[in-house]
């Protein structure tokens, strides 16, 4: 594993941190929920490209992500993304998901923080979308807790398709209580368990962010949201196989496996029936 990734993340924080705080009012809540030592999965919502900078800048520990190797083709991203903690993964082979899972698990087993967006890509509508079960698979494989994160205001800073960020906006980052998956370790291959853990993560993220929940997967630019989200694997009577659109990118991919195979439909009705906790008005 290339642990050169993030080697200057601390220095980058020292340089970029004051600049970000000058340009935007950044509020942090619940940072004590991030363990001071040991592996943990940081799982935020994702509505802006700047989320990948805001979260690392407010953490005291180094955080690592997995991203597509194509970012190494451009000199700007080749320097910036690995410096900020991205490990490039070659997606050309059929074992790309396995490589991503192995790299992610190695980071967590080494006692470090790993960041993953459960939605798989940015939400262009601003709503919170159905989560991929990669976050649950990774947590069960490594026995590490999942820290749900709600980012509020970053979409106002840089909306979809905006070329430049808008200064002097407020951004709030809320770290929720850790979700311990150890009670499910003996059922780590059960699709119902994977979906239950993922839905719990998305529910906590929604409480932290205050977003509306949409029971479809987030899609890439210019793609419409399907009425029935497609998944990789057999569906119905087992005779049909369809693929699921997933966008990769620095912390925009769902690195581990990590696309669901024949899993049950998300518990959207349960999510909608649960009351939201009161959120602080910004």
C-alpha positions as CSV (number, residue, x, y, z in Angstrom):
1,X,0.0,0.0,0.0
2,X,1.3,3.4,-1.0
3,X,1.5,5.2,2.4
4,X,3.2,8.2,0.8
5,X,-0.4,9.3,0.3
6,X,-1.1,12.1,2.7
7,X,2.5,12.6,3.6
8,X,2.2,16.4,3.6
9,X,-1.4,16.5,4.8
10,X,-0.4,18.0,8.1
11,X,1.6,20.7,6.3
12,X,-1.3,21.3,3.9
13,X,-3.6,21.8,6.8
14,X,-1.4,24.4,8.3
15,X,-1.4,26.3,5.0
16,X,-4.9,25.8,3.8
17,X,-6.6,25.8,7.2
18,X,-6.3,29.5,7.9
19,X,-7.2,30.3,4.3
20,X,-10.3,28.2,4.5
21,X,-11.3,29.8,7.8
22,X,-10.8,33.2,6.4
23,X,-12.8,32.5,3.3
24,X,-15.6,30.6,5.1
25,X,-17.0,30.4,8.6
26,X,-16.4,26.8,9.5
27,X,-18.2,25.4,12.5
28,X,-17.3,21.9,13.9
29,X,-19.6,19.9,16.2
30,X,-19.0,16.5,17.8
31,X,-15.3,16.3,16.9
32,X,-14.9,14.3,20.2
33,X,-16.8,11.4,18.5
34,X,-13.7,10.8,16.3
35,X,-11.4,8.4,18.2
36,X,-8.0,9.8,19.1
37,X,-6.3,6.5,18.2
38,X,-7.2,3.4,16.2
39,X,-9.0,2.8,12.9
40,X,-12.3,4.4,12.1
41,X,-14.4,5.0,9.0
42,X,-15.5,8.6,8.4
43,X,-18.7,8.6,6.4
44,X,-20.0,12.1,5.3
45,X,-22.8,13.2,3.1
46,X,-21.6,14.7,-0.2
47,X,-23.0,17.7,-2.0
48,X,-19.9,19.7,-3.0
49,X,-16.4,19.0,-4.4
50,X,-15.0,21.0,-1.4
51,X,-16.3,18.3,1.0
52,X,-13.1,16.5,0.3
53,X,-11.1,19.4,1.7
54,X,-13.4,20.6,4.5
55,X,-13.4,17.3,6.4
56,X,-9.7,16.6,6.4
57,X,-9.0,20.2,7.4
58,X,-11.1,20.0,10.6
59,X,-9.7,16.7,11.7
60,X,-6.6,16.5,13.9
61,X,-5.7,13.1,12.5
62,X,-4.7,12.1,9.0
63,X,-7.5,10.7,6.9
64,X,-7.0,8.7,3.7
65,X,-9.3,8.1,0.7
66,X,-9.2,5.8,-2.3
67,X,-9.6,7.5,-5.7
68,X,-9.3,6.7,-9.4
69,X,-5.8,6.4,-10.9
70,X,-6.8,8.7,-13.8
71,X,-6.2,11.6,-11.5
72,X,-2.5,10.8,-11.7
73,X,-2.6,11.8,-15.4
74,X,-2.9,15.5,-14.7
75,X,0.1,17.2,-13.0
76,X,-2.1,19.4,-10.7
77,X,-4.2,16.5,-9.3
78,X,-1.2,14.2,-9.3
79,X,0.4,16.5,-6.7
80,X,-2.6,17.7,-4.8
81,X,-4.8,14.6,-4.3
82,X,-2.1,12.2,-3.0
83,X,-0.8,15.0,-0.7
84,X,-4.2,15.3,0.8
85,X,-4.5,11.6,1.4
86,X,-5.8,9.9,-1.8
87,X,-4.5,6.4,-2.7
88,X,-4.9,5.9,-6.5
89,X,-6.5,2.6,-7.6
90,X,-6.4,1.4,-11.2
91,X,-10.0,0.7,-12.2
92,X,-9.1,-0.9,-15.6
93,X,-9.0,-4.5,-14.3
94,X,-12.0,-6.6,-13.2
95,X,-10.6,-6.8,-9.6
96,X,-10.8,-3.0,-9.0
97,X,-13.3,-3.4,-6.2
98,X,-11.2,-6.0,-4.5
99,X,-8.1,-3.8,-4.8
100,X,-10.0,-0.9,-3.3
101,X,-11.3,-3.0,-0.5
102,X,-7.9,-4.4,0.3
103,X,-6.3,-0.9,0.3
104,X,-9.1,0.5,2.5
105,X,-8.9,-2.4,5.0
106,X,-5.1,-2.1,5.2
107,X,-5.5,1.6,6.2
108,X,-8.0,0.8,8.9
109,X,-6.1,-2.2,10.2
110,X,-3.1,0.0,10.5
111,X,-5.1,2.1,13.0
112,X,-5.8,5.1,10.7
113,X,-8.8,7.0,9.6
114,X,-10.4,6.1,6.3
115,X,-13.0,8.4,4.5
116,X,-15.8,7.1,2.3
117,X,-18.9,8.7,0.9
118,X,-21.7,6.1,1.3
119,X,-23.7,7.8,-1.5
120,X,-20.9,7.0,-3.9
121,X,-20.9,10.4,-5.6
122,X,-22.0,13.9,-5.0
123,X,-25.7,14.6,-4.7
124,X,-26.6,17.1,-7.4
125,X,-30.0,17.8,-6.0
126,X,-28.8,18.4,-2.4
127,X,-30.9,15.6,-1.1
128,X,-29.5,12.6,0.8
129,X,-29.5,9.5,-1.4
130,X,-29.6,5.8,-0.7
131,X,-26.3,4.5,0.6
132,X,-24.1,1.8,-0.9
133,X,-23.3,-1.1,1.4
134,X,-19.5,-0.8,0.9
135,X,-19.3,1.2,4.1
136,X,-20.9,-1.7,6.0
137,X,-18.7,-4.4,4.3
138,X,-15.6,-2.4,5.2
139,X,-16.6,-1.9,8.8
140,X,-17.5,-5.6,9.2
141,X,-14.3,-6.8,7.6
142,X,-12.1,-4.6,9.9
143,X,-14.2,-4.4,13.0
144,X,-13.9,-0.6,13.0
145,X,-16.6,1.9,14.0
146,X,-18.4,4.1,11.5
147,X,-18.5,7.8,12.3
148,X,-21.5,9.4,10.4
149,X,-20.8,13.0,9.4
150,X,-23.3,15.7,8.3
151,X,-21.9,18.6,6.2
152,X,-24.1,21.6,6.0
153,X,-23.5,24.6,3.8
154,X,-20.7,23.3,1.5
155,X,-23.2,23.2,-1.4
156,X,-23.8,26.9,-1.0
157,X,-20.0,27.5,-1.2
158,X,-19.6,25.6,-4.5
159,X,-22.8,24.3,-6.1
160,X,-22.7,21.7,-8.9
161,X,-21.1,23.0,-12.1
162,X,-19.8,26.1,-10.3
163,X,-16.3,26.8,-11.5
164,X,-15.2,28.8,-8.4
165,X,-16.3,28.7,-4.8
166,X,-18.3,31.5,-3.2
167,X,-16.5,33.2,-0.3
168,X,-17.9,34.2,3.1
169,X,-20.5,31.4,3.5
170,X,-21.0,29.3,6.6
171,X,-20.2,25.6,6.7
172,X,-21.0,23.3,9.6
173,X,-19.5,19.8,10.0
174,X,-21.2,17.6,12.5
175,X,-19.5,14.3,13.6
176,X,-22.0,11.8,15.0
177,X,-21.6,9.1,17.6
178,X,-19.7,6.0,16.4
179,X,-21.7,3.1,15.0
180,X,-20.3,-0.1,16.3
181,X,-20.9,-3.1,14.0
182,X,-19.2,-5.7,16.0
183,X,-22.5,-7.3,17.1
184,X,-23.0,-8.3,13.4
185,X,-19.5,-9.7,12.8
186,X,-20.8,-13.3,12.6
187,X,-23.3,-12.3,10.0
188,X,-21.0,-10.2,7.8
189,X,-22.1,-11.8,4.6
190,X,-25.8,-11.4,5.2
191,X,-27.3,-8.9,2.7
192,X,-30.0,-7.9,5.2
193,X,-27.3,-7.0,7.8
194,X,-25.3,-5.0,5.2
195,X,-28.4,-3.0,4.3
196,X,-29.5,-2.5,7.9
197,X,-26.1,-1.1,8.9
198,X,-26.0,1.1,5.8
199,X,-29.5,2.4,6.5
200,X,-28.5,3.2,10.1
201,X,-25.6,5.2,8.8
202,X,-27.7,7.1,6.3
203,X,-30.3,7.8,9.0
204,X,-27.7,9.3,11.3
205,X,-26.2,11.3,8.5
206,X,-29.7,12.7,7.8
207,X,-30.1,13.7,11.4
208,X,-26.8,15.5,11.3
209,X,-27.3,17.2,8.0
210,X,-31.1,17.8,8.0
211,X,-31.4,16.8,4.4
212,X,-34.4,15.3,2.7
213,X,-34.0,11.6,2.0
214,X,-34.5,10.1,-1.5
215,X,-34.6,6.3,-1.8
216,X,-32.6,6.2,-5.0
217,X,-28.8,6.1,-5.7
218,X,-27.1,9.4,-6.5
219,X,-26.2,9.4,-10.2
220,X,-23.4,11.0,-12.2
221,X,-23.7,14.2,-14.1
222,X,-26.4,14.3,-16.8
223,X,-27.9,11.0,-15.6
224,X,-31.5,10.8,-14.6
225,X,-32.4,9.1,-11.3
226,X,-34.1,5.7,-12.1
227,X,-37.4,4.9,-10.5
228,X,-36.0,1.5,-9.5
229,X,-32.3,1.7,-8.6
230,X,-30.3,-1.0,-10.5
231,X,-27.8,-3.2,-8.7
232,X,-25.1,-5.5,-10.0
233,X,-26.3,-9.1,-9.8
234,X,-29.4,-11.2,-10.4
235,X,-32.8,-9.8,-9.7
236,X,-36.3,-11.0,-9.9
237,X,-36.4,-14.7,-10.9
238,X,-32.6,-14.7,-11.3
239,X,-32.5,-14.4,-15.1
240,X,-31.8,-10.7,-15.4
241,X,-28.5,-8.9,-14.7
242,X,-28.2,-5.2,-14.7
243,X,-25.5,-2.7,-13.7
244,X,-25.6,0.2,-11.4
245,X,-24.2,3.6,-12.3
246,X,-21.4,4.6,-9.9
247,X,-19.0,7.5,-10.3
248,X,-15.4,7.2,-9.1
249,X,-13.2,10.0,-7.9
250,X,-11.3,11.2,-4.9
251,X,-13.5,10.2,-2.1
252,X,-16.4,10.1,-4.4
253,X,-16.2,6.4,-5.1
254,X,-17.6,3.7,-2.9
255,X,-14.3,1.8,-2.8
256,X,-15.1,-1.4,-1.2
257,X,-17.2,-4.0,-3.2
258,X,-18.8,-3.0,-2.9
259,X,-21.7,-2.5,-5.1
260,X,-24.5,-4.5,-3.6
261,X,-25.3,-7.9,-5.1
262,X,-28.9,-8.9,-5.0
263,X,-29.6,-7.0,-1.8
264,X,-33.1,-6.0,-0.5
265,X,-34.7,-2.7,-1.1
266,X,-33.7,0.1,1.3
267,X,-35.8,0.8,4.3
268,X,-37.0,4.2,3.2
269,X,-40.3,3.8,4.9
270,X,-38.6,3.3,8.2
271,X,-36.3,6.3,7.6
272,X,-39.3,8.5,6.8
273,X,-41.2,7.4,9.9
274,X,-38.4,8.3,12.3
275,X,-38.4,11.8,13.7
276,X,-35.5,14.0,13.0
277,X,-33.6,15.4,16.0
278,X,-33.7,19.1,16.4
279,X,-30.9,20.8,14.5
280,X,-29.2,24.1,15.4
281,X,-30.3,26.8,13.0
282,X,-27.3,28.3,11.2
